[in-house]
Amino acid sequence: MADTLTRKKRSGGRAGNSARRGTSVIEQMPWRIPYNHDRPTEPMPPEGVAAIHDGAMRILEEIGIEFLNSEAIELFKQAGCKVDGTNVRMSRDWVMEMVRKAPQEFTITPRNPDRILPIGGKHILFGNVSSPPNYYDLEVGKKVSGTRKHCADLFRLTQYFNCIHFAGGYPVEPVDIHPSIRHLDVLYDKLTITDKVCHAYSLGPERVEDVMEMVRIAGGLTEEEFQVTPRMYTNINSTSPLKHDIPMIDGCLRLIRRGQAVIVTPFTLAGAMAPVTMAGAVTLSIAEALSAIALFQYVRPGCPCVIGTFTSNVDMKSGAPAFGTPEYMRATQMTGQMARFYGLPMRASGVCAANVPDGQSMWETSNSLWSAVQSGTNIVYHAAGWLEGGLIASPEKFIMDCEVLQMIQRYMEPQVWATGPEDIALDAIREVGPSGHYFGIQHTQDRYEDAFYAPFVSDWRNFEAWEIAGGVWTQERAHRLFKEIIGSFEEPPMDVAHREELADFVARRKAEGGAPTDF
């Protein structure tokens, strides 16, 4: 107990007091906005950036992008673009004029203003796994369809961990809720279980409008307050190759007209939906993203937009998507160069192809996370909990990934590479000399609590000590933490009137039938 009380004084490597931890299940780092001090890795020389830019512009000018959304087609006609049916070709001068209108940095403010997120610059933010249809944990022991309970528990992890900055889409699809009302129940859970920035799926006007209204209600905002600064965002994917569908463009248009943020992320798999070369795949991705961002800037100049990358490769033996590969890492770094060329914030992902929370899952996710750091990414989707190429969400993987995220955050803290006189430590070196040790000297005693990162799920004991303690493998330790966190979880405070209004809105929209479906 005395040791625990002493550790509460710490503020760096090992976490702070109970208010910063949320609960006492683990000692974690306090909420912070990581700042990436490193120069980005840039694999391409300037002429490589110019070549990809020119290739993307030629795609837009000569080949065109298919826009299936009829409103988008009319808007492109008004802008003077060349429209042939659903095919839109646009000049590079117009595209660049539009893209230059997008802000390089902006903020998103959730219902808890202490969780405001700066988007762009050298900030890097991490979000939860989003959209898998299936769930896996060690207790269930197999892949199962997601449920509302699974989804809510993953929201609890999203809220609990300070290294998770935003609540993306559904961390697992709750297929036990009918699709017509699923968005209502899940967003109610998200907005009450978490107080972090959240997201709307662009899957039809009813869903987008409902979610915007729910975010407005949860924050106790007037319509003017909701629109004056971004309060939420959507992320869309192009239908590669060379296509944008109806609902995703519709959703973005609805959000930008009410002052909200959009992320455009082409999903290009080299060898399948994009050329087999990484330069070709990145070029295609850039063209698809800029075509939509240019449209949004034409409609509402200065609206907050982020360019996303989800360029990887397939396994050429099976056709299955592969993630965390060397090619994925280079594509992310290359797209980072292009994002800076266009002056746009960037989104990447923490992903893997592994089916269970094992070694493969961690090296692939770590590769993808570090490529996000190296590329200067600002928003990292799926940073915790992703398995099987996005088909499974796992709480054990979520917790294991949070260990990596904390290590990345610690890596970014300036005190790690500080070089002042006390850091160079000549007096300590002189005191110990060639035959002593540093454990007991005052220089160490003054600093040992904050000197190094300390893990919450990793086990640094030697084999014998680990074996005596039960020989518990990492995923088992993560499962135990999951159960403890969920068991002691407390929802963040929410104004009672806002909660009641939110519940009334959900009940009314359910009575009205929710959103139409194809069923």
VMD Tcl script that draws the C-alpha trace (Angstrom):
set ca {
  {0.00 0.00 0.00}
  {2.81 2.42 0.87}
  {4.39 1.73 -2.51}
  {1.05 2.39 -4.23}
  {0.67 5.71 -2.43}
  {4.18 6.71 -3.42}
  {3.51 5.87 -7.07}
  {0.50 8.20 -7.12}
  {2.91 11.13 -7.10}
  {4.30 10.15 -10.46}
  {3.28 12.00 -13.63}
  {5.29 10.53 -16.50}
  {6.14 6.93 -17.23}
  {3.84 5.26 -14.72}
  {0.68 7.38 -14.51}
  {-0.73 9.75 -12.00}
  {-3.50 9.94 -9.44}
  {-6.85 8.19 -9.48}
  {-8.57 11.10 -11.17}
  {-6.24 10.77 -14.13}
  {-6.55 6.98 -14.19}
  {-10.36 6.99 -14.08}
  {-10.40 3.91 -11.82}
  {-7.70 1.97 -9.99}
  {-7.72 -1.22 -12.10}
  {-4.46 -0.19 -13.76}
  {-2.06 2.71 -13.61}
  {-2.16 4.37 -16.99}
  {-0.80 7.54 -18.50}
  {-3.00 10.62 -18.10}
  {-5.14 12.00 -20.90}
  {-2.93 13.95 -23.26}
  {-2.73 14.99 -26.89}
  {0.45 13.38 -28.29}
  {2.73 15.68 -30.23}
  {4.96 14.03 -32.82}
  {8.32 15.79 -32.58}
  {10.07 13.60 -35.15}
  {10.74 14.49 -38.74}
  {8.52 12.31 -40.92}
  {9.99 9.48 -42.92}
  {9.91 10.45 -46.59}
  {10.82 7.57 -48.91}
  {10.16 9.58 -52.08}
  {12.44 12.31 -53.43}
  {10.76 15.53 -54.61}
  {10.47 14.17 -58.13}
  {8.58 11.15 -56.73}
  {6.03 13.43 -55.07}
  {5.70 15.34 -58.34}
  {5.21 12.10 -60.28}
  {2.41 10.87 -58.02}
  {0.75 14.28 -58.07}
  {0.90 14.41 -61.85}
  {-0.43 10.86 -62.09}
  {-3.36 11.68 -59.79}
  {-4.15 14.83 -61.76}
  {-4.06 12.92 -65.04}
  {-6.50 10.38 -63.62}
  {-8.86 13.23 -62.74}
  {-8.40 15.01 -66.07}
  {-8.21 12.10 -68.52}
  {-9.94 9.09 -66.94}
  {-12.33 10.62 -64.44}
  {-14.06 9.39 -61.31}
  {-17.53 7.84 -61.21}
  {-19.90 9.69 -58.87}
  {-23.16 7.79 -58.44}
  {-24.71 10.53 -56.31}
  {-27.00 12.67 -58.50}
  {-26.60 15.79 -56.36}
  {-22.83 15.53 -56.69}
  {-23.18 15.27 -60.47}
  {-25.22 18.50 -60.59}
  {-22.68 20.26 -58.37}
  {-19.81 19.22 -60.63}
  {-21.74 20.56 -63.62}
  {-22.20 23.88 -61.83}
  {-18.46 23.95 -61.14}
  {-17.69 23.55 -64.84}
  {-16.30 20.03 -64.66}
  {-16.76 17.64 -67.57}
  {-19.62 15.29 -66.79}
  {-20.60 12.31 -68.93}
  {-23.33 10.36 -67.19}
  {-21.76 9.49 -63.84}
  {-18.19 10.07 -65.01}
  {-16.64 13.32 -63.82}
  {-13.41 14.75 -65.16}
  {-11.94 17.84 -63.56}
  {-8.97 20.05 -64.34}
  {-5.98 20.03 -62.05}
  {-6.19 23.81 -61.69}
  {-9.74 23.57 -60.34}
  {-8.89 20.64 -58.05}
  {-5.91 22.44 -56.55}
  {-7.87 25.68 -56.19}
  {-10.51 23.79 -54.22}
  {-8.09 21.73 -52.12}
  {-6.21 24.86 -51.07}
  {-9.40 26.10 -49.40}
  {-9.32 23.24 -46.86}
  {-7.87 24.13 -43.42}
  {-4.56 22.55 -42.50}
  {-5.65 22.39 -38.86}
  {-8.98 22.47 -37.01}
  {-10.54 21.17 -33.80}
  {-13.42 18.86 -32.92}
  {-15.19 19.52 -29.60}
  {-17.26 16.70 -28.02}
  {-19.80 17.05 -25.20}
  {-16.91 17.16 -22.72}
  {-14.86 20.21 -23.78}
  {-11.86 18.83 -21.87}
  {-11.67 16.18 -24.62}
  {-11.31 18.68 -27.49}
  {-9.14 17.30 -30.28}
  {-6.73 19.34 -32.44}
  {-6.64 17.85 -35.93}
  {-3.57 18.46 -38.06}
  {-0.13 19.91 -37.48}
  {2.09 17.50 -35.57}
  {-0.65 16.08 -33.35}
  {-1.40 12.36 -33.54}
  {-4.65 10.91 -32.17}
  {-5.74 7.30 -31.68}
  {-9.22 5.80 -31.98}
  {-10.91 2.50 -31.24}
  {-11.54 -0.36 -33.65}
  {-14.58 0.35 -35.81}
  {-17.05 -1.70 -37.84}
  {-16.13 -5.41 -37.51}
  {-19.23 -7.62 -37.76}
  {-17.74 -10.23 -35.43}
  {-16.45 -10.45 -31.87}
  {-13.90 -12.69 -30.15}
  {-12.70 -12.94 -26.58}
  {-11.03 -15.70 -24.58}
  {-14.19 -16.45 -22.60}
  {-16.35 -16.93 -25.70}
  {-13.46 -18.81 -27.31}
  {-14.64 -18.47 -30.90}
  {-15.68 -15.86 -33.46}
  {-19.33 -14.82 -32.92}
  {-21.60 -12.13 -34.31}
  {-21.41 -8.85 -32.46}
  {-24.10 -7.82 -29.97}
  {-25.12 -4.60 -28.27}
  {-23.42 -5.79 -25.08}
  {-20.16 -6.51 -26.90}
  {-20.37 -3.08 -28.52}
  {-21.08 -1.32 -25.21}
  {-18.20 -3.10 -23.46}
  {-15.82 -1.95 -26.17}
  {-17.15 1.59 -25.73}
  {-16.29 1.22 -22.04}
  {-12.71 0.37 -22.98}
  {-12.73 3.32 -25.38}
  {-13.73 5.65 -22.55}
  {-11.47 4.04 -19.94}
  {-8.17 4.25 -21.79}
  {-6.66 7.71 -21.92}
  {-4.55 6.78 -24.95}
  {-7.79 6.43 -26.98}
  {-8.78 9.92 -28.04}
  {-11.96 9.42 -30.05}
  {-14.83 6.96 -30.34}
  {-14.98 5.98 -33.97}
  {-17.74 3.90 -35.52}
  {-19.33 0.90 -33.85}
  {-16.41 -1.03 -32.32}
  {-18.36 -4.13 -33.30}
  {-21.57 -4.26 -35.32}
  {-24.43 -5.20 -32.95}
  {-26.36 -7.48 -35.27}
  {-28.90 -8.25 -32.54}
  {-30.39 -4.77 -33.14}
  {-32.48 -4.29 -36.29}
  {-30.64 -2.15 -38.88}
  {-33.46 0.40 -38.99}
  {-32.86 1.45 -35.37}
  {-29.32 0.23 -34.76}
  {-27.80 3.67 -35.10}
  {-30.19 5.06 -32.47}
  {-29.36 2.49 -29.79}
  {-25.63 2.43 -30.49}
  {-25.26 6.21 -30.56}
  {-27.23 6.46 -27.33}
  {-24.77 4.01 -25.78}
  {-21.79 5.81 -27.26}
  {-22.89 9.25 -26.10}
  {-23.66 8.11 -22.55}
  {-20.81 5.63 -22.02}
  {-18.19 7.97 -23.53}
  {-17.61 11.71 -23.58}
  {-15.09 11.64 -26.42}
  {-15.40 12.83 -30.03}
  {-17.68 10.52 -31.99}
  {-18.62 9.67 -35.56}
  {-21.60 9.12 -37.84}
  {-21.75 6.48 -40.56}
  {-22.72 7.98 -43.91}
  {-25.27 5.28 -44.65}
  {-28.38 7.17 -45.65}
  {-29.78 10.60 -44.78}
  {-31.86 9.43 -41.82}
  {-28.88 7.95 -40.00}
  {-26.66 10.96 -40.59}
  {-29.31 13.47 -39.58}
  {-30.26 11.42 -36.50}
  {-26.67 11.18 -35.30}
  {-26.00 14.88 -35.79}
  {-29.12 15.66 -33.79}
  {-28.12 13.22 -31.03}
  {-24.65 14.76 -30.76}
  {-26.26 18.21 -30.56}
  {-28.66 17.09 -27.82}
  {-25.97 15.27 -25.81}
  {-23.86 18.42 -25.77}
  {-26.77 20.65 -24.78}
  {-26.11 22.76 -27.87}
  {-28.26 25.10 -29.89}
  {-28.15 24.61 -33.65}
  {-25.93 27.69 -33.93}
  {-23.52 26.32 -31.32}
  {-23.47 22.96 -33.08}
  {-22.57 24.51 -36.43}
  {-20.07 27.13 -35.31}
  {-17.31 24.54 -34.75}
  {-17.00 20.82 -35.57}
  {-18.53 18.59 -32.90}
  {-18.25 15.24 -34.73}
  {-17.14 13.75 -38.04}
  {-17.79 11.10 -40.64}
  {-15.35 8.88 -42.48}
  {-16.12 7.61 -45.97}
  {-14.43 5.15 -48.31}
  {-14.39 5.38 -52.06}
  {-15.47 2.28 -53.93}
  {-12.13 1.57 -55.51}
  {-11.29 1.68 -58.27}
  {-12.45 5.14 -59.35}
  {-15.89 5.38 -57.79}
  {-17.80 7.20 -55.04}
  {-21.17 5.80 -54.05}
  {-24.48 7.51 -53.27}
  {-24.88 7.47 -49.46}
  {-21.32 8.32 -48.47}
  {-21.18 11.47 -50.60}
  {-24.67 12.37 -49.39}
  {-23.59 11.99 -45.76}
  {-20.54 14.19 -46.23}
  {-22.57 16.90 -47.94}
  {-25.01 16.88 -45.04}
  {-22.24 17.12 -42.46}
  {-20.26 19.90 -44.10}
  {-23.41 21.98 -44.54}
  {-23.81 21.86 -40.77}
  {-20.17 22.64 -40.08}
  {-18.94 19.15 -39.27}
  {-15.74 17.36 -40.32}
  {-15.24 14.69 -42.98}
  {-12.49 12.15 -43.63}
  {-12.12 10.70 -47.14}
  {-10.29 7.37 -47.10}
  {-9.96 5.34 -50.30}
  {-9.58 1.61 -49.61}
  {-7.05 0.56 -52.22}
  {-5.56 -2.93 -52.10}
  {-2.59 -3.21 -54.45}
  {-3.02 -6.14 -56.80}
  {-6.81 -6.23 -56.45}
  {-8.54 -2.84 -56.36}
  {-5.45 -0.87 -57.36}
  {-2.28 -1.39 -59.42}
  {0.14 -3.95 -58.00}
  {2.84 -1.29 -57.62}
  {2.66 0.83 -54.46}
  {3.23 4.03 -56.44}
  {0.27 3.14 -58.66}
  {-1.91 2.25 -55.68}
  {-1.05 5.50 -53.87}
  {-1.65 7.53 -57.04}
  {-5.10 5.99 -57.46}
  {-5.89 6.61 -53.78}
  {-4.85 10.27 -54.00}
  {-7.02 10.85 -57.07}
  {-10.08 9.26 -55.46}
  {-9.67 11.25 -52.25}
  {-8.99 14.63 -53.86}
  {-11.99 14.33 -56.17}
  {-14.33 14.20 -53.17}
  {-12.45 16.80 -51.11}
  {-12.53 19.21 -54.06}
  {-16.31 18.75 -54.27}
  {-16.76 19.45 -50.56}
  {-14.61 22.59 -50.74}
  {-16.65 23.80 -53.72}
  {-19.86 23.36 -51.72}
  {-18.56 24.85 -48.47}
  {-15.15 26.50 -48.81}
  {-13.01 25.96 -45.74}
  {-14.94 22.97 -44.44}
  {-12.72 20.65 -42.35}
  {-11.49 17.73 -44.44}
  {-8.94 15.00 -43.80}
  {-7.30 12.83 -46.44}
  {-7.10 9.17 -45.45}
  {-4.93 6.28 -46.51}
  {-5.91 2.65 -46.44}
  {-3.53 1.37 -49.06}
  {-2.15 -2.11 -48.54}
  {-1.63 -5.23 -50.60}
  {-3.28 -8.60 -51.03}
  {-1.80 -12.03 -50.53}
  {-1.20 -12.99 -54.14}
  {-1.61 -16.67 -53.25}
  {-5.11 -16.34 -51.81}
  {-6.34 -12.85 -52.67}
  {-6.86 -12.09 -48.95}
  {-6.04 -8.58 -47.72}
  {-2.73 -8.24 -45.89}
  {-1.95 -5.55 -43.33}
  {1.07 -4.33 -41.42}
  {3.25 -5.36 -44.34}
  {6.35 -3.51 -45.55}
  {4.28 -2.33 -48.51}
  {1.56 -1.02 -46.19}
  {4.14 0.91 -44.20}
  {5.70 2.49 -47.28}
  {2.30 3.37 -48.75}
  {1.40 5.15 -45.51}
  {4.68 7.07 -45.50}
  {4.23 7.98 -49.19}
  {0.70 9.21 -48.56}
  {2.02 11.30 -45.67}
  {4.32 13.07 -48.11}
  {1.38 13.73 -50.41}
  {-0.83 14.98 -47.56}
  {1.82 17.55 -46.63}
  {2.15 18.50 -50.32}
  {-1.58 19.28 -50.40}
  {-1.68 20.86 -46.94}
  {-4.24 18.39 -45.61}
  {-4.43 16.56 -42.27}
  {-4.05 12.80 -42.67}
  {-5.70 9.66 -41.36}
  {-4.12 6.17 -41.23}
  {-4.95 2.97 -39.32}
  {-3.69 0.37 -36.86}
  {-4.43 -2.92 -38.59}
  {-3.51 -6.58 -38.91}
  {-4.58 -9.73 -40.74}
  {-4.20 -12.06 -37.74}
  {-7.27 -13.94 -36.53}
  {-6.56 -14.01 -32.77}
  {-4.64 -11.75 -30.35}
  {-1.31 -13.49 -30.88}
  {2.22 -12.53 -31.88}
  {1.30 -11.99 -35.53}
  {-1.47 -9.62 -34.52}
  {0.93 -7.51 -32.50}
  {3.79 -7.23 -34.97}
  {1.43 -6.37 -37.81}
  {-0.45 -3.77 -35.75}
  {2.81 -2.35 -34.38}
  {4.15 -2.03 -37.93}
  {1.04 -0.13 -38.98}
  {1.02 2.09 -35.88}
  {4.68 3.00 -36.26}
  {4.16 3.74 -39.95}
  {1.48 6.21 -38.84}
  {4.01 7.86 -36.53}
  {6.67 7.88 -39.23}
  {4.32 9.34 -41.85}
  {3.17 12.30 -39.76}
  {-0.37 10.95 -39.52}
  {-2.80 13.02 -37.44}
  {-5.67 10.54 -36.90}
  {-5.15 6.80 -36.43}
  {-8.28 4.73 -36.92}
  {-8.64 1.18 -35.56}
  {-5.68 1.76 -33.22}
  {-6.94 -0.76 -30.65}
  {-8.89 -4.00 -30.98}
  {-8.73 -4.91 -34.69}
  {-8.33 -8.52 -35.93}
  {-8.85 -10.56 -39.13}
  {-8.49 -7.64 -41.50}
  {-11.30 -5.76 -39.78}
  {-13.75 -8.64 -39.44}
  {-13.22 -9.24 -35.69}
  {-13.11 -6.93 -32.67}
  {-11.38 -8.27 -29.57}
  {-11.17 -6.74 -26.08}
  {-7.91 -8.59 -25.35}
  {-6.38 -7.18 -28.51}
  {-7.76 -3.76 -27.56}
  {-5.90 -3.82 -24.24}
  {-2.70 -5.21 -25.76}
  {-2.80 -2.47 -28.40}
  {-3.25 0.18 -25.72}
  {0.06 -0.94 -24.23}
  {1.70 -0.18 -27.58}
  {-0.12 3.16 -27.83}
  {1.12 4.17 -24.39}
  {4.66 3.23 -25.41}
  {4.32 5.41 -28.51}
  {3.07 8.29 -26.39}
  {5.94 7.85 -23.95}
  {8.38 7.74 -26.86}
  {7.11 11.18 -27.92}
  {7.65 12.87 -24.54}
  {10.54 15.38 -24.67}
  {11.87 14.28 -21.27}
  {12.94 10.97 -22.85}
  {15.58 12.71 -24.97}
  {16.27 15.79 -22.79}
  {19.94 16.85 -22.76}
  {20.24 19.38 -19.94}
  {23.07 19.16 -17.40}
  {21.03 16.96 -15.08}
  {20.24 14.65 -17.98}
  {23.84 14.38 -19.14}
  {24.51 13.56 -15.46}
  {28.29 14.13 -15.31}
  {28.20 14.49 -11.52}
  {26.46 11.12 -11.21}
  {28.95 9.51 -13.58}
  {31.82 11.00 -11.53}
  {30.26 9.80 -8.27}
  {29.84 6.18 -9.40}
  {33.12 5.96 -11.24}
  {34.28 2.72 -12.89}
  {33.39 0.24 -10.17}
  {30.07 1.21 -8.60}
  {26.42 1.16 -9.67}
  {23.69 3.73 -10.08}
  {20.83 2.12 -8.15}
  {21.42 3.84 -4.84}
  {22.78 7.27 -5.73}
  {20.64 10.37 -5.20}
  {20.44 11.18 -8.92}
  {18.67 7.85 -9.46}
  {16.56 8.08 -6.31}
  {15.25 11.48 -7.39}
  {14.19 10.20 -10.79}
  {13.51 6.48 -10.74}
  {9.73 6.70 -10.49}
  {9.41 8.66 -13.75}
  {12.59 7.53 -15.48}
  {11.16 4.77 -17.68}
  {7.92 3.53 -19.11}
  {6.23 0.92 -16.92}
  {3.76 -1.50 -18.51}
  {0.29 -2.48 -17.35}
  {-0.11 -5.72 -19.32}
  {3.44 -6.70 -20.31}
  {5.32 -8.92 -17.83}
  {9.00 -8.08 -17.46}
  {9.90 -10.76 -14.91}
  {12.32 -13.55 -15.85}
  {10.99 -16.94 -16.85}
  {11.27 -18.50 -13.38}
  {9.43 -15.66 -11.65}
  {6.78 -15.60 -14.38}
  {6.34 -19.38 -14.09}
  {6.02 -19.27 -10.28}
  {3.36 -16.55 -10.66}
  {1.27 -18.90 -12.79}
  {2.84 -18.60 -16.23}
  {0.01 -16.40 -17.52}
  {0.31 -15.51 -21.21}
  {-0.24 -11.95 -22.41}
  {-3.71 -12.40 -23.87}
  {-4.86 -14.03 -20.62}
  {-3.56 -11.09 -18.60}
  {-5.37 -8.77 -21.01}
  {-8.60 -10.75 -20.57}
  {-8.40 -10.42 -16.78}
  {-7.89 -6.67 -17.10}
  {-10.85 -6.46 -19.48}
  {-13.12 -8.11 -16.92}
  {-11.85 -5.89 -14.11}
  {-12.24 -2.69 -16.12}
  {-15.77 -3.54 -17.21}
  {-16.69 -4.63 -13.69}
  {-15.63 -1.34 -12.11}
  {-16.53 1.02 -14.97}
  {-18.34 4.26 -14.17}
  {-19.97 6.29 -16.93}
  {-18.76 9.87 -17.32}
  {-21.11 12.52 -15.92}
  {-23.89 13.78 -18.18}
  {-26.51 16.42 -17.56}
  {-29.75 14.65 -16.56}
  {-31.88 16.85 -18.81}
  {-29.64 16.15 -21.79}
  {-29.79 12.39 -21.14}
  {-33.57 12.48 -20.88}
  {-33.90 14.52 -24.07}
  {-31.59 12.07 -25.82}
  {-33.66 9.10 -24.64}
  {-36.87 10.84 -25.77}
  {-35.38 11.49 -29.21}
  {-34.39 7.82 -29.56}
  {-37.86 6.67 -28.51}
  {-39.57 9.04 -30.96}
  {-37.38 8.07 -33.89}
  {-37.92 4.38 -33.13}
  {-41.68 4.95 -33.12}
  {-41.31 6.63 -36.51}
  {-39.50 3.56 -37.86}
  {-35.91 4.76 -37.73}
  {-34.09 4.51 -41.05}
  {-35.32 2.56 -44.08}
  {-33.56 -0.71 -44.88}
  {-33.46 -3.16 -47.75}
  {-35.03 -5.90 -45.64}
}
mol new
graphics top color blue
foreach p $ca { graphics top sphere $p radius 0.5 }
foreach p [lrange $ca 0 end-1] q [lrange $ca 1 end] { graphics top cylinder $p $q radius 0.2 }
display resetview
